[in-house]
Amino acid sequence: MTESIFSFFLSKETNPTEYPFENSFEIGGYNLFTDAKTPLDYCKKDNRELIVFGYAVDVFSGQSKNLAETILANTKNIDDVIGQEKKLGGKYVIFYADKSGTYCVGDATGSIPVFYTASDCDFICCSNPKWIVDKLELKTDRYLQSIRDSGPLNQAMPFDITPYKEILQLIPNHYLDFSKQNSVRFINSAEKQKAISPEEAAIITAPMIDNIAKLYVDKFDVLCPLTSGRDSRVVYAYLKDKCPDLRTYTIWQDKFANDDQDWTVPLELIKKGKTDNHKQHYKEEIPAETKADMDALLGIDGYPEDAFVLSVTVQKHYGNSAAIEGDIIGQVGKCSLHRDIPLMFATPRYFRCKLHNYSDGARRYLKAWLDEIKNSGEKVNPFDLFSVENRLGVWATQTHLIRNTMGMPFVNIFNSRSIIYVMTAVDRAERMKSRIHIELIKLKAPELLDVPFEQEHSGIVNAAKSNKFVFYFASFAKYYIQKRKFHSDKGGF
């Protein structure tokens, strides 16, 4: 545990796991154990307690100190705490206790994983599911494991399930009630959002993004992964003036060609941005011993190997500096997963295509997820909720688990419910044209727009993106082609 970050274990017991934690706290009758690297802000007022574990900032005021005290002073119950949490940005988990019970809620995209027991066994809530497996000596459930085995390991399982019936994952837009051992969905909007323009969205969110960026620049030696894409360019625009010696890097991907845009465009961008500390790297080979160490920490087949390779590559060259990523603005700000297909197509079968899982079980859990949204009264559309809850909250969290375990503080300057909510108010037909990206860059570094964004060379991909209905049907065509290949590679069909 000495190298990990954003790691915690909570239970009634005083001896959590075989892995030694450096710090311990008590909240609501539970013992919370944490690593030594991650800050923790605690406050108790009357019979109420609150902990902010990780890095958080009020995106409106810029306050990052004494947030636990501020939140308690402005709340009376868990619903009020959720309301205050919506003002925050960063990478954190909030624990809260009062006379009604003990609860926790993660950040906007669950970038610190939260897993918990959901059965008659002793309650445990922690950041690594293997600790629960080891502690309770659990075995995978045959049906749930079949769902896990029905898609590539680097893709997510649906909704909040894991291969263990005793373990669930807390996904975004939910809080965890410890006494009931279940999660409760909260809504972002009970009324249909008033549509705003990309320009308005940029003006509203730019100060929030600045406050999160400042938090990380003050706390870490930051890095900026840079490609020819839109997401990393927005990140670069919001970091370069705060870090005159900003380090940027690109990692060679297998799909690159020698003159690939992702390899060459960053060199043009750093000239425009007047930074000159850019490096190009090739992926590292993973020594067997390093792989064995991660298997011991997360479990064999407990994490995607491609994400591990990239993490090892970054760590070799930059130690535990904080890399600032942009995947949230890609998923939500650009609607990269769904574009502008009509809401009538937000079905379990469609979302299974985007989950890249080939089981009927996945479709059933996606239906349960959609039913939960419908019954909650949430008015944010299911496409954006899928991107936040399943794509970011489960899929991306697999990578966060690897990096957190390695002690690597990968963070995101768009990770705030307030920022995400504003972006979802922009029409998806506008977002898919990267209009929010462009307007945000205009506000900070318009010269970066002189360098063209990456161009898609594939005629098939361009055709699929040309029309919302073509994109919808192409998603199914791609799904069934990949399904056949997946089963063929496994020896089926």
C-alpha positions in Angstrom: 0.0 0.0 0.0 3.0 2.3 0.4 2.9 3.2 -3.4 -0.8 3.4 -3.9 -3.0 6.5 -4.0 -6.8 7.1 -3.7 -7.0 3.8 -1.8 -9.3 3.1 1.1 -11.0 0.3 3.0 -14.0 0.8 5.3 -15.7 -1.8 7.6 -16.7 -2.4 11.2 -13.5 -4.4 11.7 -10.1 -3.1 12.9 -8.0 -5.4 10.8 -9.1 -4.7 7.2 -6.8 -6.8 4.9 -3.5 -8.3 4.6 -2.3 -5.0 3.0 -1.2 -2.5 5.6 -2.8 0.9 5.5 -1.0 3.9 6.9 -4.0 6.0 8.3 -7.2 5.2 10.1 -10.3 7.2 11.0 -13.7 6.5 12.5 -16.9 7.8 11.0 -20.5 6.8 11.8 -19.3 3.7 13.7 -17.2 2.4 10.8 -13.4 2.3 10.5 -11.9 3.9 7.5 -8.3 3.0 6.5 -6.5 5.0 3.8 -3.1 5.2 2.1 -0.5 7.8 3.2 -0.5 9.8 -0.1 -4.1 10.8 -0.4 -5.2 13.9 1.7 -8.3 13.6 3.9 -10.4 16.5 5.2 -12.5 15.7 8.3 -15.1 17.7 10.2 -17.5 16.9 13.0 -20.4 19.2 14.0 -22.9 18.1 16.7 -23.8 14.6 15.7 -22.8 14.9 12.1 -19.5 13.9 10.5 -18.1 14.4 7.0 -14.9 13.4 5.2 -13.6 14.5 1.9 -11.1 11.9 0.7 -9.0 13.0 -2.2 -8.7 16.3 -4.1 -11.7 18.6 -4.4 -12.5 22.2 -5.2 -15.6 24.3 -5.3 -15.8 25.0 -9.0 -17.6 28.3 -8.4 -15.6 29.9 -5.6 -12.3 28.1 -6.0 -12.3 27.0 -2.4 -10.3 23.8 -1.8 -9.5 24.0 1.9 -11.8 23.2 4.8 -14.5 21.8 2.4 -15.7 19.3 5.0 -16.5 22.1 7.4 -18.1 24.2 4.7 -20.3 21.4 3.5 -21.5 20.5 7.0 -22.3 24.2 7.7 -24.6 24.3 4.7 -26.4 20.9 5.0 -28.7 19.0 7.3 -29.0 15.6 5.7 -27.6 13.4 2.9 -29.8 15.0 0.2 -28.3 18.4 1.2 -24.8 16.9 1.0 -25.5 15.7 -2.5 -26.6 19.2 -3.4 -23.3 20.6 -2.1 -21.3 17.9 -3.8 -22.6 19.0 -7.2 -20.7 22.2 -6.8 -17.4 20.3 -6.5 -14.8 19.1 -9.0 -11.8 16.9 -8.7 -11.1 13.3 -7.7 -12.6 12.4 -4.4 -15.0 10.3 -2.3 -17.2 11.9 0.3 -18.2 10.0 3.5 -21.0 11.4 5.6 -22.7 10.3 8.8 -25.6 11.6 10.9 -28.3 10.1 13.1 -30.1 8.5 10.1 -27.1 6.5 8.9 -23.7 6.6 7.1 -23.3 7.2 3.4 -20.8 7.9 0.7 -20.8 9.4 -2.8 -18.1 9.5 -5.4 -17.0 12.3 -7.7 -18.9 13.0 -11.0 -17.5 10.0 -12.9 -16.4 7.7 -10.1 -12.7 8.2 -10.8 -11.9 6.7 -7.4 -13.6 3.3 -7.6 -16.0 2.4 -4.8 -17.0 -1.3 -4.4 -19.2 -2.7 -1.7 -20.7 -5.8 -0.4 -24.4 -6.3 -1.2 -25.4 -9.4 0.7 -25.8 -10.8 4.2 -22.0 -10.9 4.7 -20.2 -8.2 6.7 -20.4 -4.8 5.1 -17.2 -3.6 3.4 -16.7 -0.6 1.2 -13.4 -0.1 -0.5 -11.5 1.0 -3.6 -10.2 -2.4 -4.8 -12.7 -5.3 -5.2 -9.9 -7.9 -4.6 -9.7 -6.9 -1.0 -13.3 -7.9 -0.5 -12.7 -11.2 -2.5 -9.7 -12.0 -0.3 -11.3 -11.0 2.9 -14.5 -13.0 2.4 -13.0 -15.8 0.3 -15.5 -15.2 -2.4 -16.0 -17.2 -5.6 -17.3 -15.8 -8.9 -20.9 -16.3 -9.8 -21.3 -18.5 -12.8 -24.0 -16.3 -14.5 -22.2 -13.0 -13.8 -18.9 -14.5 -14.9 -20.5 -15.6 -18.1 -21.4 -11.9 -18.7 -17.8 -10.8 -18.0 -16.5 -13.5 -20.4 -18.9 -12.3 -23.1 -16.9 -9.2 -24.0 -13.2 -8.1 -24.0 -11.7 -7.6 -20.6 -10.9 -4.0 -21.6 -14.6 -3.3 -21.9 -17.1 -2.7 -19.0 -19.7 -4.9 -17.4 -23.2 -3.4 -17.5 -24.7 -1.2 -14.8 -23.2 -1.8 -11.3 -22.5 -5.6 -11.4 -19.2 -7.5 -11.0 -18.4 -11.2 -11.5 -19.3 -11.7 -7.8 -22.9 -11.6 -6.6 -21.7 -10.3 -3.3 -19.9 -7.2 -4.8 -21.4 -4.2 -6.6 -19.8 -1.0 -7.8 -21.1 2.4 -6.9 -21.6 4.2 -10.2 -22.0 7.9 -10.8 -25.2 9.7 -9.9 -25.7 7.3 -6.9 -24.9 7.4 -3.3 -24.3 4.4 -1.0 -26.4 3.8 2.1 -24.2 1.7 4.4 -26.9 0.3 6.7 -29.1 -0.9 3.8 -26.0 -2.0 1.8 -27.5 -0.6 -1.4 -27.1 2.4 -3.7 -29.6 5.2 -4.3 -29.9 7.1 -7.5 -30.1 10.9 -7.3 -31.1 13.1 -10.2 -29.4 15.9 -11.9 -32.5 17.5 -13.3 -36.2 16.9 -12.5 -37.2 19.3 -15.3 -36.2 19.3 -18.9 -33.1 21.4 -19.4 -33.3 24.7 -21.1 -31.2 24.5 -24.3 -28.0 26.6 -24.4 -25.5 27.3 -27.2 -22.0 26.0 -27.3 -20.7 29.6 -26.7 -22.8 29.9 -23.6 -21.7 26.5 -22.3 -18.0 27.5 -22.8 -18.5 30.8 -21.0 -20.2 29.1 -18.1 -17.8 26.2 -17.7 -14.5 27.9 -18.4 -14.1 29.4 -14.9 -15.0 26.0 -13.4 -12.4 24.3 -15.5 -9.9 26.9 -14.5 -10.5 26.2 -10.8 -10.0 22.5 -11.2 -6.9 23.0 -13.3 -5.5 25.4 -10.7 -6.1 22.8 -8.0 -4.0 20.2 -9.8 -1.3 22.6 -10.9 -0.9 23.7 -7.2 -0.8 20.1 -5.9 1.1 18.2 -8.6 3.9 18.3 -11.1 1.4 18.0 -14.0 1.7 16.4 -17.5 -0.4 16.8 -20.6 -0.9 13.9 -22.9 -1.2 15.4 -26.4 -2.6 14.1 -29.7 -4.1 15.6 -32.8 -7.5 15.3 -31.2 -9.9 17.8 -29.7 -10.0 16.7 -26.1 -6.3 17.0 -25.3 -6.1 20.3 -27.1 -8.6 21.8 -24.7 -6.6 20.4 -21.8 -3.4 21.9 -23.2 -5.1 25.3 -23.7 -6.1 25.4 -20.0 -2.8 24.2 -18.7 -0.1 25.9 -20.7 -0.4 29.4 -19.2 -0.5 28.0 -15.7 2.6 25.9 -16.4 5.2 27.8 -18.6 7.4 24.6 -18.5 4.4 22.3 -19.1 5.6 18.8 -20.1 3.6 17.1 -22.9 3.9 13.7 -24.4 2.5 11.3 -27.0 2.7 7.5 -26.8 3.0 5.6 -30.1 -0.1 3.4 -30.7 -0.1 0.3 -32.9 -2.5 1.9 -35.3 -0.2 4.8 -36.1 1.6 5.2 -39.4 5.0 6.9 -39.7 3.4 10.2 -40.6 0.4 9.8 -38.3 -1.4 13.0 -37.3 -1.3 12.0 -33.6 2.5 11.8 -33.9 3.0 15.0 -35.9 0.3 17.5 -34.9 1.4 17.8 -31.3 4.7 19.2 -32.6 2.7 21.9 -34.4 0.6 22.6 -31.3 3.5 23.2 -28.9 5.0 25.7 -31.4 1.7 27.6 -31.4 1.4 27.3 -27.6 5.0 28.3 -27.0 6.0 25.3 -24.9 8.9 23.2 -25.9 9.0 20.2 -23.5 7.4 17.5 -25.6 8.4 13.9 -25.8 7.4 11.0 -28.0 7.4 7.5 -26.4 6.9 3.9 -27.5 5.0 1.5 -25.3 7.1 -0.5 -22.9 7.4 -4.2 -22.7 6.0 -5.4 -19.4 8.5 -7.6 -17.4 6.9 -10.9 -16.1 7.7 -9.8 -12.6 5.8 -6.5 -13.0 2.8 -8.3 -14.4 2.9 -10.8 -11.6 2.9 -8.0 -9.0 -0.2 -6.4 -10.6 -1.9 -9.8 -10.7 -1.3 -10.2 -7.0 -2.8 -6.7 -6.3 -5.8 -6.8 -8.7 -6.2 -10.4 -9.5 -5.4 -12.5 -12.6 -7.7 -11.3 -15.4 -8.8 -8.5 -13.0 -7.8 -5.6 -15.2 -7.2 -4.8 -18.9 -3.6 -5.4 -20.0 -3.5 -2.7 -22.6 -4.3 0.0 -20.0 -1.6 -1.5 -17.8 1.0 -1.3 -20.6 0.2 2.4 -21.1 0.3 3.1 -17.4 3.7 1.4 -17.0 5.0 3.4 -20.0 4.0 6.7 -18.5 5.3 5.8 -15.0 8.7 4.8 -16.4 9.2 8.2 -18.0 7.5 10.5 -15.6 7.3 8.7 -12.2 4.2 9.6 -10.3 3.6 13.1 -11.9 -0.1 13.8 -12.5 -1.3 13.3 -16.1 -4.3 15.5 -17.0 -6.7 13.7 -19.3 -9.6 14.9 -21.4 -11.9 11.9 -21.8 -14.9 13.5 -20.1 -15.2 16.3 -22.6 -14.9 13.7 -25.4 -17.6 11.5 -24.0 -20.0 14.3 -23.0 -18.9 17.5 -24.7 -18.5 15.8 -28.1 -21.0 12.9 -27.8 -18.4 10.7 -29.3 -20.3 7.5 -28.4 -23.8 8.4 -29.6 -23.6 11.5 -31.7 -27.1 12.9 -32.4 -29.2 9.7 -32.9 -32.8 10.2 -31.7 -33.9 9.4 -28.2 -36.3 6.7 -29.4 -33.2 4.6 -30.1 -32.0 4.7 -26.5 -32.7 1.0 -26.0 -31.0 -1.9 -24.1 -30.0 -3.5 -27.5 -28.3 -0.3 -28.7 -26.5 0.3 -25.4 -25.2 -3.3 -25.5 -23.6 -2.4 -28.8 -21.7 0.4 -27.1 -20.8 -1.8 -24.1 -19.2 -4.3 -26.5 -20.6 -7.2 -24.6 -22.2 -10.1 -26.5 -24.5 -11.6 -23.9 -28.2 -11.5 -23.3 -27.4 -11.0 -19.6 -25.8 -7.6 -20.4 -28.9 -6.5 -22.2 -31.1 -7.5 -19.2 -28.9 -5.4 -16.8 -29.0 -2.5 -19.2 -32.8 -2.7 -19.3 -32.8 -2.6 -15.5 -30.5 0.5 -15.6 -32.8 2.2 -18.1 -35.8 1.4 -16.0 -34.1 2.9 -12.9 -33.5 6.1 -14.8 -37.1 6.2 -16.0 -38.5 5.6 -12.5 -36.3 8.3 -11.0 -37.7 11.1 -13.0 -34.3 12.1 -14.4 -34.5 14.4 -17.4 -30.9 14.3 -18.5 -31.0 12.0 -21.6 -30.0 8.4 -21.4 -27.2 8.8 -24.0 -25.3 11.2 -21.8 -26.1 9.2 -18.7 -24.7 6.1 -20.4 -21.5 7.9 -21.3 -21.1 9.2 -17.7 -22.2 6.1 -15.7 -21.2 3.2 -17.9 -18.5 4.5 -20.1 -16.7 6.7 -17.6 -18.0 5.4 -14.3 -17.3 1.7 -15.1 -15.1 1.4 -18.2 -12.7 4.2 -17.5 -12.6 3.3 -13.8 -10.9 0.0 -14.7 -7.9 2.1 -15.8 -8.2 4.4 -12.8 -7.9 1.3 -10.6 -4.7 0.3 -12.2 -3.2 3.8 -12.0 -4.3 4.4 -8.4 -2.8 1.0 -7.4 0.5 2.1 -9.0 0.5 5.4 -7.2 -0.2 7.5 -10.4 -2.5 10.5 -9.9 -4.2 10.6 -13.3 -6.8 13.4 -13.0 -9.3 15.3 -15.2 -10.1 19.0 -15.3 -13.7 18.4 -16.5 -14.6 16.1 -13.6 -17.5 18.0 -12.0 -21.2 17.4 -12.1 -21.8 21.1 -12.7 -19.5 21.1 -15.8 -21.0 17.9 -17.2 -24.6 19.1 -16.5 -24.0 22.4 -18.4 -22.5 20.5 -21.4 -25.5 18.2 -21.6 -27.8 21.3 -22.1 -26.2 21.9 -25.5 -27.9 20.1 -28.4 -26.1 16.9 -29.3 -26.1 17.9 -33.0 -24.0 20.9 -32.0 -21.8 19.0 -29.6 -20.8 16.3 -32.1 -19.3 19.1 -34.3 -16.8 19.8 -31.4 -18.5 23.2 -30.9 -17.9 23.2 -27.2 -14.3 22.3 -27.7 -13.8 25.1 -30.2 -15.4 27.7 -28.0 -13.4 26.7 -24.9 -10.2 26.9 -26.9 -11.2 30.3 -28.3 -11.5 31.6 -24.8 -8.0 30.5 -23.7 -5.7 29.9 -26.7 -7.4 30.7 -30.1 -4.0 30.3 -31.9 -4.3 26.5 -31.3 -7.2 26.4 -33.7 -4.8 27.4 -36.5 -3.7 23.7 -36.5 -6.3 21.5 -38.1 -7.9 18.7 -36.0 -7.3 15.1 -37.0 -8.9 13.9 -40.2 -10.6 10.5 -40.5 -9.1 8.7 -43.4 -11.5 5.8 -43.5 -14.3 6.2 -46.0 -16.4 3.7 -44.1 -16.1 5.6 -40.8 -16.8 8.9 -42.5 -19.9 7.4 -44.1 -21.1 6.1 -40.8 -20.8 9.5 -39.2 -22.5 11.3 -42.0 -26.0 10.7 -40.8 -27.7 9.9 -37.5 -29.6 7.0 -38.9 -26.6 5.6 -40.7 -24.6 5.9 -37.5 -27.2 4.0 -35.6 -27.4 1.1 -38.0 -23.6 1.1 -38.5 -23.3 0.6 -34.7 -25.2 -2.6 -34.9 -23.3 -3.7 -38.0 -20.0 -3.1 -36.2 -21.3 -4.9 -33.1 -22.2 -8.1 -35.0 -19.0 -8.1 -37.0 -17.0 -7.7 -33.7 -19.1 -10.4 -32.0 -18.3 -12.9 -34.7 -14.6 -12.1 -34.4 -14.7 -12.3 -30.6 -16.3 -15.7 -30.6 -14.0 -16.9 -33.5 -10.9 -15.8 -31.5 -12.2 -17.7 -28.5 -12.7 -20.8 -30.6 -16.5 -20.5 -31.1 -18.6 -20.2 -34.3 
